[in-house]
Amino acid sequence: MRRKDVKRVIAYYFGIPEMRALLADERAELEAEYNGLRGTSYDGTPHGSMPGKPTETLAVRVDARNVRNRLEEIAVRDHVLVVDRENIQGCLDVLKGEYKKLIVAKYRDRYSWVRIAVSNGVPDRTARWQHDKALDRLGEALEEVPMADELLGRASRARD
């Protein structure tokens, strides 16, 4: 895999927690909006926040907005993100410790080349060379992931 593509996958990997949080927020909004029934009264009958026939009204609204399908799409998308994160994490775990540390410092922590070089005790050029080697090694590991092309496609779309 080319270095440019590996960088996209790395950015995607570190963005997955935020994407999952957005999906969880959307799911919670949909569930809260269409949760018209708020438990039961002391007499055992359901009560809600809407006047009239809350169950029928709620069912019509849910059906009209296709909420069930959107909730299923959110669940599938979340599952894909979890699997992608596990696959990329597995590839990162295969790297030597210094390479993994360098990728985390550069892409998650957003350290500058100078800071990375100082923290590793090497010149700036050496840090950049190690970075290139780390990207090459990670690219080789990512090529072994099942459906690597689809993973790269999702990473590219996530950053566009």
Backbone bond lengths (Angstrom), bond angles and torsions (degrees), N, CA, C in turn:
res aa  C-N    CA-C-N  psi(-1)  N-CA   C-N-CA  omega(-1)  CA-C   N-CA-C  phi
1 M - - - 1.446 - - 1.533 107.58 -
2 R 1.311 116.13 140.21 1.459 120.79 -178.82 1.532 110.94 -70.19
3 R 1.321 115.97 153.49 1.461 120.84 -178.84 1.525 111.60 -58.15
4 K 1.316 116.09 -40.38 1.466 120.86 179.31 1.528 110.30 -58.91
5 D 1.317 116.54 -41.73 1.465 121.19 178.83 1.522 111.27 -69.46
6 V 1.319 116.17 -38.64 1.467 120.01 178.85 1.525 109.65 -62.97
7 K 1.319 117.24 -39.75 1.469 120.51 178.07 1.522 110.81 -62.51
8 R 1.332 117.14 -38.32 1.477 120.32 176.77 1.522 110.77 -62.89
9 V 1.332 115.69 -43.47 1.463 119.95 -179.70 1.533 110.28 -64.69
10 I 1.330 117.24 -39.98 1.461 120.55 178.71 1.528 110.30 -63.25
11 A 1.329 116.95 -45.18 1.466 120.57 179.02 1.535 110.04 -61.66
12 Y 1.320 116.26 -40.94 1.466 121.81 176.95 1.527 110.11 -60.74
13 Y 1.319 116.43 -46.09 1.464 122.46 -178.56 1.528 110.70 -57.71
14 F 1.326 116.56 -47.91 1.460 119.14 -178.16 1.526 112.35 -75.71
15 G 1.324 118.69 -13.31 1.455 122.40 176.24 1.516 113.76 -92.27
16 I 1.319 117.32 -9.76 1.471 120.72 -177.08 1.533 113.01 -59.54
17 P 1.327 120.54 -43.99 1.476 118.14 179.07 1.531 112.90 -57.95
18 E 1.313 116.90 -39.77 1.465 120.29 178.50 1.528 110.74 -66.91
19 M 1.333 117.33 -41.32 1.462 120.26 178.80 1.517 110.90 -63.73
20 R 1.323 116.95 -39.81 1.468 120.05 178.51 1.521 110.96 -66.58
21 A 1.328 117.28 -36.16 1.461 120.60 177.88 1.527 110.72 -65.20
22 L 1.333 117.11 -40.36 1.465 120.33 177.27 1.521 111.41 -63.71
23 L 1.338 116.67 -40.79 1.467 119.76 177.30 1.530 111.04 -64.35
24 A 1.325 116.47 -40.01 1.467 120.09 179.06 1.526 110.28 -64.70
25 D 1.322 117.27 -39.14 1.463 120.56 177.33 1.524 111.09 -63.57
26 E 1.336 116.42 -44.12 1.463 119.98 179.43 1.527 110.99 -63.51
27 R 1.337 115.93 -42.38 1.460 119.70 178.39 1.528 110.34 -61.73
28 A 1.327 117.20 -43.58 1.463 121.06 -179.52 1.533 110.86 -64.20
29 E 1.344 116.56 -39.67 1.464 119.61 177.31 1.524 111.64 -61.84
30 L 1.328 116.14 -46.64 1.463 119.87 -179.84 1.521 111.06 -63.02
31 E 1.312 116.44 -42.59 1.462 119.51 -179.19 1.522 111.40 -68.40
32 A 1.328 117.71 -37.82 1.468 120.44 -179.95 1.519 111.31 -70.77
33 E 1.330 116.20 -39.89 1.457 120.42 -178.54 1.523 111.36 -63.99
34 Y 1.299 116.69 -35.33 1.460 120.00 -175.62 1.513 113.44 -106.36
35 N 1.305 116.37 20.99 1.453 119.98 175.48 1.526 107.35 -103.80
36 G 1.310 115.81 72.22 1.458 121.61 -176.82 1.503 113.38 -73.79
37 L 1.290 117.59 -27.75 1.462 120.24 179.86 1.521 108.76 -88.10
38 R 1.301 115.65 126.35 1.459 120.27 -175.78 1.527 111.20 -111.67
39 G 1.291 118.43 53.04 1.455 120.63 178.02 1.515 112.19 93.68
40 T 1.314 115.19 -154.79 1.461 120.15 -178.58 1.519 110.16 -128.93
41 S 1.318 114.24 154.42 1.465 120.13 176.44 1.526 108.57 -78.18
42 Y 1.315 114.21 175.19 1.461 118.75 178.81 1.522 111.95 -64.74
43 D 1.336 116.80 -24.42 1.461 119.18 179.89 1.532 111.71 -86.01
44 G 1.325 117.94 1.48 1.464 121.16 175.80 1.507 115.09 92.46
45 T 1.330 117.48 -3.08 1.461 119.16 179.76 1.524 109.44 -90.78
46 P 1.341 117.11 145.19 1.464 118.28 178.77 1.518 111.16 -69.88
47 H 1.315 114.58 145.49 1.455 118.62 174.31 1.517 108.25 -130.54
48 G 1.304 115.57 156.15 1.455 119.28 -176.56 1.505 111.77 -141.80
49 S 1.306 114.90 -176.50 1.454 120.64 -178.41 1.523 111.98 -92.79
50 M 1.333 117.62 -4.82 1.461 120.93 -177.96 1.528 110.21 -107.69
51 P 1.343 116.16 142.65 1.466 117.80 177.49 1.525 111.13 -75.55
52 G 1.298 116.54 163.67 1.464 120.54 176.16 1.514 111.54 81.21
53 K 1.316 115.76 -132.40 1.453 121.87 -177.83 1.534 108.89 -102.81
54 P 1.323 117.25 87.09 1.464 120.20 -173.18 1.528 113.65 -63.22
55 T 1.305 117.78 -35.90 1.460 119.77 -177.21 1.517 111.56 -66.66
56 E 1.344 116.50 -46.54 1.460 119.64 -179.41 1.530 111.46 -67.01
57 T 1.327 116.15 -42.59 1.466 120.86 179.63 1.522 110.39 -61.60
58 L 1.312 115.22 -43.98 1.459 120.41 179.45 1.525 110.82 -63.71
59 A 1.298 117.66 -43.15 1.468 120.80 -180.00 1.516 111.49 -62.31
60 V 1.322 117.25 -40.05 1.465 120.94 178.82 1.528 110.06 -65.20
61 R 1.338 116.94 -43.38 1.467 120.27 179.85 1.527 111.63 -65.18
62 V 1.313 117.09 -42.41 1.471 121.02 179.44 1.521 110.16 -62.82
63 D 1.329 115.82 -43.84 1.462 120.19 -179.76 1.524 111.07 -66.18
64 A 1.310 117.47 -41.27 1.466 121.29 -177.67 1.524 111.97 -65.28
65 R 1.311 117.71 -35.44 1.459 120.77 -177.93 1.523 112.46 -93.70
66 N 1.332 117.11 1.20 1.463 121.74 177.29 1.532 112.04 56.81
67 V 1.306 115.55 42.95 1.455 122.28 -175.54 1.526 111.58 -65.03
68 R 1.296 116.63 -40.91 1.466 119.39 -177.19 1.528 110.75 -59.65
69 N 1.340 116.61 -45.32 1.472 118.86 179.25 1.519 111.19 -64.20
70 R 1.335 117.01 -38.34 1.474 118.98 179.32 1.521 110.64 -66.49
71 L 1.318 117.49 -39.00 1.470 119.96 176.92 1.532 111.24 -64.06
72 E 1.329 116.38 -37.71 1.468 119.59 176.49 1.525 111.00 -66.78
73 E 1.334 116.92 -40.06 1.469 120.51 177.33 1.527 110.89 -62.13
74 I 1.316 116.15 -40.53 1.463 120.47 178.84 1.523 109.92 -63.45
75 A 1.324 117.34 -42.63 1.469 120.61 179.70 1.524 111.01 -63.23
76 V 1.322 117.38 -41.82 1.470 121.18 179.17 1.520 110.02 -65.30
77 R 1.321 116.37 -46.09 1.470 120.65 -179.64 1.528 110.92 -60.67
78 D 1.326 116.38 -41.66 1.458 120.63 178.54 1.528 110.71 -63.06
79 H 1.322 116.31 -41.51 1.470 120.29 178.85 1.531 110.66 -63.19
80 V 1.329 116.86 -42.47 1.470 120.81 178.33 1.524 110.03 -61.07
81 L 1.335 117.18 -42.28 1.462 120.29 179.11 1.528 111.50 -62.94
82 V 1.322 116.54 -40.44 1.467 120.31 178.89 1.533 110.53 -63.69
83 V 1.326 116.65 -45.48 1.470 120.56 -179.76 1.529 110.56 -64.79
84 D 1.342 116.90 -43.02 1.466 120.02 178.31 1.525 110.73 -60.67
85 R 1.321 116.37 -44.22 1.472 119.84 179.86 1.525 110.65 -61.70
86 E 1.320 117.26 -42.31 1.471 120.26 178.71 1.526 111.16 -63.90
87 N 1.332 117.36 -42.14 1.460 120.57 179.57 1.527 111.78 -64.09
88 I 1.319 116.29 -45.50 1.462 119.52 -179.72 1.523 110.07 -68.18
89 Q 1.317 117.35 -39.02 1.471 120.52 177.46 1.520 110.56 -61.01
90 G 1.324 117.07 -40.36 1.458 120.74 176.96 1.521 111.87 -61.02
91 C 1.317 116.58 -39.87 1.473 120.47 177.78 1.523 110.86 -67.36
92 L 1.328 117.30 -39.37 1.464 120.03 177.41 1.525 111.35 -66.09
93 D 1.323 116.26 -36.11 1.464 120.07 -179.85 1.526 112.20 -67.11
94 V 1.334 117.09 -23.28 1.462 121.19 179.16 1.530 110.83 -74.38
95 L 1.331 116.95 -26.29 1.464 120.69 -178.20 1.521 111.57 -66.90
96 K 1.331 114.76 155.66 1.462 119.94 172.60 1.522 108.37 -62.46
97 G 1.312 116.07 152.86 1.460 121.33 -176.48 1.512 114.14 -55.43
98 E 1.328 117.55 -41.49 1.465 119.99 -178.39 1.527 111.61 -67.27
99 Y 1.319 116.83 -35.82 1.466 120.13 178.80 1.530 110.62 -68.68
100 K 1.310 115.98 -43.84 1.459 120.37 179.43 1.533 109.98 -63.54
101 K 1.313 116.35 -43.56 1.460 121.54 179.39 1.532 110.28 -60.56
102 L 1.324 116.84 -41.14 1.456 121.68 -179.28 1.537 110.56 -65.87
103 I 1.322 117.63 -43.55 1.471 121.09 179.65 1.527 110.56 -64.13
104 V 1.318 116.93 -42.56 1.461 120.14 178.82 1.527 110.37 -63.86
105 A 1.333 116.89 -43.83 1.470 120.14 -179.75 1.520 111.46 -63.52
106 K 1.319 117.42 -40.83 1.459 120.96 -175.92 1.525 112.42 -75.96
107 Y 1.323 118.25 -43.62 1.469 120.42 -170.79 1.518 114.58 -100.76
108 R 1.319 118.72 -32.65 1.467 119.12 177.93 1.523 110.48 -88.86
109 D 1.341 115.43 -49.52 1.459 120.20 -176.86 1.525 112.72 -85.16
110 R 1.336 116.32 -13.93 1.468 123.12 178.38 1.523 113.25 58.04
111 Y 1.335 115.74 41.37 1.462 120.78 176.55 1.520 110.21 -71.86
112 S 1.317 115.48 151.12 1.461 120.88 175.57 1.533 108.66 -78.71
113 W 1.332 115.27 166.04 1.461 119.72 178.61 1.522 110.52 -61.79
114 V 1.322 117.11 -37.58 1.461 120.89 -179.62 1.524 110.08 -63.58
115 R 1.309 116.54 -46.03 1.466 119.84 -179.55 1.525 111.31 -64.91
116 I 1.315 117.02 -40.20 1.464 120.38 177.77 1.522 109.86 -63.72
117 A 1.331 117.20 -44.30 1.461 121.30 -179.42 1.529 110.96 -62.33
118 V 1.329 116.51 -44.32 1.466 120.08 -179.87 1.523 110.56 -65.35
119 S 1.325 117.57 -44.23 1.468 119.73 -178.20 1.528 112.16 -66.17
120 N 1.344 117.11 -29.20 1.471 120.17 178.16 1.519 112.39 -91.62
121 G 1.333 117.05 -7.59 1.460 120.78 179.34 1.522 113.42 69.47
122 V 1.326 116.69 34.52 1.463 121.65 -179.49 1.527 108.72 -130.59
123 P 1.339 116.97 161.20 1.462 118.90 174.84 1.537 111.35 -65.89
124 D 1.323 114.77 161.58 1.463 121.96 -179.57 1.524 111.69 -56.52
125 R 1.317 117.06 -43.93 1.481 120.88 -179.95 1.524 111.68 -62.08
126 T 1.314 116.20 -38.95 1.465 120.14 179.69 1.527 109.96 -66.03
127 A 1.328 116.87 -40.24 1.467 120.29 178.80 1.533 109.89 -62.19
128 R 1.316 117.29 -41.61 1.466 120.73 178.60 1.534 110.89 -66.94
129 W 1.316 117.43 -38.74 1.467 121.39 178.05 1.530 109.69 -64.79
130 Q 1.343 116.53 -44.18 1.466 120.10 178.06 1.532 110.27 -62.77
131 H 1.307 116.84 -36.24 1.458 121.16 177.40 1.529 110.42 -61.63
132 D 1.318 116.31 -46.72 1.462 120.10 178.39 1.529 111.22 -60.95
133 K 1.327 117.19 -41.77 1.470 120.85 177.56 1.529 110.69 -64.55
134 A 1.323 116.52 -40.18 1.463 120.27 179.23 1.527 110.22 -63.10
135 L 1.338 116.99 -42.50 1.468 120.25 178.37 1.526 110.78 -63.93
136 D 1.341 116.72 -40.49 1.464 120.01 178.13 1.524 111.25 -62.04
137 R 1.324 116.57 -45.44 1.473 120.69 -179.51 1.524 111.20 -65.42
138 L 1.312 115.89 -42.30 1.465 119.25 178.97 1.521 110.23 -65.35
139 G 1.326 117.07 -38.98 1.463 120.98 177.28 1.511 111.73 -60.83
140 E 1.334 116.72 -40.97 1.471 120.44 177.53 1.525 110.48 -63.52
141 A 1.332 116.49 -41.70 1.466 120.08 179.82 1.531 110.87 -67.48
142 L 1.329 116.58 -38.72 1.471 120.07 -179.20 1.521 112.06 -66.92
143 E 1.319 117.01 -30.38 1.468 119.61 178.57 1.528 111.62 -64.96
144 E 1.317 117.13 -22.90 1.463 121.91 179.83 1.530 112.68 -83.96
145 V 1.325 116.86 -10.90 1.462 120.85 -179.38 1.523 108.96 -69.83
146 P 1.338 117.94 138.02 1.468 119.19 175.95 1.525 110.34 -59.23
147 M 1.312 116.04 135.88 1.460 123.39 179.36 1.531 111.75 56.19
148 A 1.325 116.18 48.60 1.465 121.70 -179.14 1.528 111.64 -61.39
149 D 1.330 117.63 -34.36 1.463 120.61 179.43 1.530 111.36 -64.11
150 E 1.333 117.04 -40.31 1.457 120.54 178.65 1.529 110.28 -66.86
151 L 1.335 116.14 -38.96 1.465 120.82 177.38 1.527 109.84 -60.84
152 L 1.314 116.73 -45.93 1.470 120.79 178.36 1.526 110.48 -63.51
153 G 1.303 118.02 -39.26 1.468 121.46 177.33 1.512 111.92 -61.23
154 R 1.330 116.88 -44.44 1.465 120.37 178.33 1.521 110.44 -65.32
155 A 1.321 116.90 -39.29 1.468 120.42 178.32 1.520 110.67 -63.86
156 S 1.313 116.89 -40.52 1.471 120.54 -179.97 1.528 110.67 -66.88
157 R 1.323 117.28 -42.15 1.457 120.47 -179.56 1.520 111.35 -69.25
158 A 1.322 118.05 -31.59 1.458 121.34 -177.86 1.519 111.53 -67.06
159 R 1.294 117.69 -28.86 1.463 121.47 -176.90 1.513 113.26 -99.30
160 D 1.309 118.25 -3.87 1.467 120.37 -179.34 1.501 111.80 -83.48
